[in-house]
Amino acid sequence: MADIANRYGENIGGKYYVDNQCIDCDLCRETAPNNFKRNDDGGYSFVYKQPESGEEEAQCKEAKEGCPVEAIGDDGS
């Protein structure tokens, strides 16, 4: 389960975030490309845009549920 205390600083404020458990598998970026980007220097994903539509919300939820290390959280503010 993602830990908000360990979220990456690049995450934009809001519900979804990625924490330091990310293994850079690319699943979230493929599932929700409008919302997740890669930090090339650190080798991890982060939320660069919170969902703004029902479709984006569904994609972020799917990315969270599919994350193999549970690095995506949905309890941010």
N, C-alpha and C positions, 0 to 999 in steps of 0.2 A: 504494500500500500504506500502510495506517495506521501511524503512528509513535507508539509508546507514550510517547515523550518529549514529544510534543505533544498528549497526551490532555487533554480538558477536565477541570477539577477537580470538576465535578458528577458525573462518572461514579462509580457505586458500584464498590467494589473487586471484582475478579473477572476472569473470562476476557474478556468483551466490553467494549469501550469505543469512544468516538467521539473523533477527533482534530480539530485545527483546520482541516482541509480541508473540513469539512462545509459544504454550500451551502444547507442548509435546504430540501431538495426534498420532504420529508415521506414518502419511500418507506419508511424504516425504521419510522416511527410508524404507517404504515398496515399494514405487513407484520407487525410485532411490537408491537402497541399496549400489551401488558402489560409491555414491557421498555424502551421508548424514550419519552422525553418531549422537549418543546421548551423551550429557554430563550428566553422571549419577548423579553427585553431584548437578548440577544446574537444571536438569530436563528440558532440551531443546535440540533441534537439531542444528547442524551446518554443513557447507559444509567442508568436509575434503579432497575432491578431485574434481577439476573442470572436467567437461565432456571432454573426449578425443576421442569420436566417435560420429557419428550421432545418434546411439542408446542411448547413455548416455545423449546427448543433448536433445533428445526427452523426455527421462524420467525426466530430471530436469525441462523441460518446463511443463510437465504434473503435476509434484509435485507443481510447482509454481502456476499453474492455479487451482489446487485442494485444496491448503492450505486454511483452513476455516477462518483463521484470517489474511491472506495476509502477513505473516511474511517472505516470501521468495522474495528476490529481484534479478533482473538480470541486474542491471546497475552498478555493481562494476567494479573495475579495478585491 
